[in-house]
Amino acid sequence: MKHLLSVFFLLGGALFAGPILYTIGPNANGLPNQLVRIDVDAGTVSTLITIGGPTRNFGGGLVGGNSNLFGGFETTAAATTFALFDLSGSLGFLISRPAFQGGGLTFGPGNPQPIFWIENDVLGNSNLLGTIFPAASLGTGFNGGLAFRDVDFTLYALRNTAGGSTLQAFAPFGQNITQLPIVLGSGFTGGLAWDPASDLFYALGSDANKNTTLYRFAANDATPTALFGIGQGFEFAALTIGTAAASPSGQSQVPEPGTWLMTSAGVLALLALRWKR
C-alpha cells in the first residue's frame, strides 16, 4: 500500500506540475528590460538576459517562451513598439504605435494566432486592441495583465482602481465586462497568465514597498494563493506561460522558430495591413 501511495503522489505531481513562467524585471536603474524565468515547481527565479541594452524599457506585455522566442512591447516617450527577441537579445523592432502604458499582451485563438493587448493613456483610460478587430473601450485601470482562457473563449484582465485589484472577464471583442467575485487585495499590476494544463491563473502582485509575490488562483476561487516572492519592482503587466527550454544560465542555444515565428509573421502582416488602412 505504501508503494501504491508513493506512485499515486508521483503521478499526481506529474499531472499537476506547475508551469514555467516568464516576466520582465527591472535592472539596477529600475528600467524593465530583464527577461526573468520563474519555475513554479522549483520556486526559483532566474534572470536570463537584458533585452536590447541597459536603457531600453520593455514594460507592459510579453508573449512566447516556446523555442526560446518572445514578443514584447518597448516603450519610449514617442512610441510603443512590438518586438521579437530570443535569448541572445533583440531580433528586431517591428510594428510601432503611439506611446502607451501597456496593460498586458496575449495570444488568442486561430491560425495564425491573433494577439490581443491593452493600451492605457495618460488618464488611465483602457482600450482593448487586437489584430482582427477595431479597438474596444474597457473603462479605466486595466493595467495589470491580460490572458486568454480557451475553456470559455474569454479574455481575463486585472484592473486596478482606488478600491483595489479585481479580475475582469469579457469576450475577445470587449463586450459584457464582468467583475469576478475573487478578492485579490491590491497591487496586482505585474501581469496575468493562464495555464491550460491546470486551468489555473498566475499573477504578480506587489506591496507598497514593491516586493513582488507570485499568486495562483482558479476562475471561481474566493481568494488567491500566495506561492513565493520573486523580488522587487515587477510591476509591468508582463507575464506569460513558457516552456523549460530557456536556460537559467543565460546561455542560448540556436532557437528553432517553427510555428511560433510563423505565427508571429502572420500576426505582423495583419498588424501592418490594419494600421495601413
N, C-alpha and C positions, 0 to 999 in steps of 0.2 A: 504493500500500500504506500509506503514511504517513497518508493521509486516512482510509482504512478503519479503521486502528487508532485514530485520533482519535475516529471515530464510535463504535467499539466501546466505548471507555472512557467516552465521554459517556453512551451508553446504559446501561452498567454502573452509572455513578454515579446515573442516574435510577432504575434498578431497585432499587438497594440504598441509597437515600438514608436517612439517619438520621432518627429522628422528632423532633418537638417534645415535650419533657417538661416537666412542672410539678411543683414540690415546695413545701414550706413551710420558709422560712428564719427565722432569728432577727432580732429588732430590736436596737437598741443596748443594750437591757437583757437580751438573751438569751431573750426570750419568742418562741415560734414563732408568728408571726402575719403573716409576709411571704410573699405569693404570688410565687413565683420561676419564671421561664421559662428553660428550658435548650434551646438549639438545638444538637443533636448535631453536625450537619454543619459549622456555622459555629464551634463551640466557644465560644459566647457564653452568658453568664448575665446575666439582667436581672430586677431586682426590679420587680414591676408595681404592687401595692397593699399597704397594711396592711389586714388583714381585721378589720372590726368594731371598730377602735380600738386604741390602743397598749398596752392592758393585757390584751387577750384572748389566750388560749392555745389554739392550733389544732394541737397536735401529735397525730400518731398516725392519720392517714388522709386520703386525698384521692382523689376520682374526678372525671371530667369533662374539660373542655377544649374540647369541641365547642360551637360557638355562644357561646363565652366564658362558659359556665355551669359551676359547680363544686359539689361537695358535700364536706364535711369535718366532722371532729369538733372541737368546742370542749370543753375540759375545765376544770372548776373543782373546788374541794375537795368540792363536794356532788354534782355530776352531770357526765355527758358527754353532749353534745347534738349530734345530726346537723343540719347547717345547709346551706342552699343560698345561694350568693352569686355575683355577677358581678364585672366589673372596676370597678364603681362602689362596691363594698362589699358588706356582707351583705344578703341578701334575706330572711332570717328564720331563726329557730331553731325547729326543727320537732318532733323527737322526742327525749325525754330518757331516759337510762339512769343507773343508779348509776355513780358516778365510776370510771373505769378508765384504765389506761395502754394506749393503742392500739398494736396490732401490725400494722396495715395494713388497707386497705379496697379492695374491688374489685367490679366488676360480674361477674355470672355469665351463663349462657345463658338464653334465654327471652324472652317478650314479654307483659307488661312484664319487663324485666330485673330479676332479684333482685340484691341486694347481699350480699356476704359480708364479715365483718370479724372481727378477733381482739381479744379483751379479755384483759388481764393484770391480776391482782390484786396486792396489795402483796407477796405472797410469790413472785411470778413465775409463778404458775400460769396457763396459757394456755387459753382456750376459744374455739372457732370458733362464730360465730353467723351467722345469715342470716335472710332474710325468708321462707323457705319451709320451714324445719325447726328442730327444737329444738337447743339448744347441744350441742356435742360437745367433750370434753376432748382436748387435744393433748399435754399434758405441761407442761413448763416452758420458758421462754426464747424463745417465739415472738414477739419484739418488733421484728423487723427489716423487715417488709413482707410483702405478700400480693398475688398475681397469679393470674388465671385464664388458662390456656392452652387454647384451644378445639381445638387439634390433637389432643389426647389427653383432653379433657374433665377436666382435672386442675387442682387448685389447687397453687400453689407458694408456699412461705413461707421466710423467713430466720430461722433460730434462732441465738441467741447464748447460749453457756454458757462456763464456765471453760476449756473446751477449744478455744474459738474459734467462728467463724461457719460455719454449714452451710446447704445448700439442701435443703429437705424437700419431698416431693411426696405428695399424698393426694387422694382423691376429694372432691367437694364436700360429702359428708356426714361427712368426717373419718375414714374408715376407712383401714386399711392404710397408715400413715405410713411412707414410705421415705426414708432419707437418701441423697442423690445423691453420687457419688464426687468431684465437683468440690472442689478445695482452695481455699477463699476466703481463709483467714487469719483475721483478727479485725476487729471494729469495724463490721460490716455492720448498722447499726441505722437507716439513713436511708431505707429504702423499697425496693420492688421493683416493676418494671413489665415487662410483656411486649408486644413489638411484633409484631402479626400480619403485617405486611408482610414482615418478615425472619425471623420465628420466633426472635428473639433476646430475651434478658432484659437489662434495665438495672437497676443497683443503686447505691446510695450507701454508701460505706464511709469511715469516719473513723479517723484515727490517734489516739494518746494526747493530742495537742495540739488535737484537734477539727478538724484540717484535713481537709476532705471531698473525695473523688475520685469521679468518675463511672466506673463499670465496665460492661463489656458481656460477655456470655457466652451460649453455647448450652446447652441442657439436658444435652448429652453432653460438654461441654468438660472438660478436666482442670483448668484454671485460668482465672480471669477476665482480661480485657484492660483495663488502666487507660487511660482516654481523656484526661481532663483534670481539673484541680482546679476546684471551684466556690466555694470559700470556707471559712469556719469555721462550725461549730455546726449542721450539717444532720443531726441525729440523731433524727428524729421519725417514722420509718416512714411517710413521706408522699411517694409518687412515683406519677405517673400519665402515661399517654400522652395527648397532646392534638393540636391542630392548629396551623397557623401563624397562626390568626386573631387571637390576642391580641397587642396592640401592646406592644413593649418600652418605649414611651414612657410607658406607664401611662394613656394616653388610651383611653377606651372608646367604641365605637360602640354603638348601641342593639342589645342582643342579640336574636337570633331563637330563642326557646326550642325550638320544634319538637319533634322526637321526644324529645330528652333531657329536657325538662321534663315531657312526658307520661309518660315512663318514671319520672321521679322521683315524680310524683304517684301512679302505681301502686305504686311501692315504699313510699311513705309510708303509703298506705292499707293495704298488707299489714302494715307495721310496727304501725300503730295497732290493727289487728284482732288481731294476735298478742299484743301486750302487754296489750290489754284482757282477752283470755282468761286 
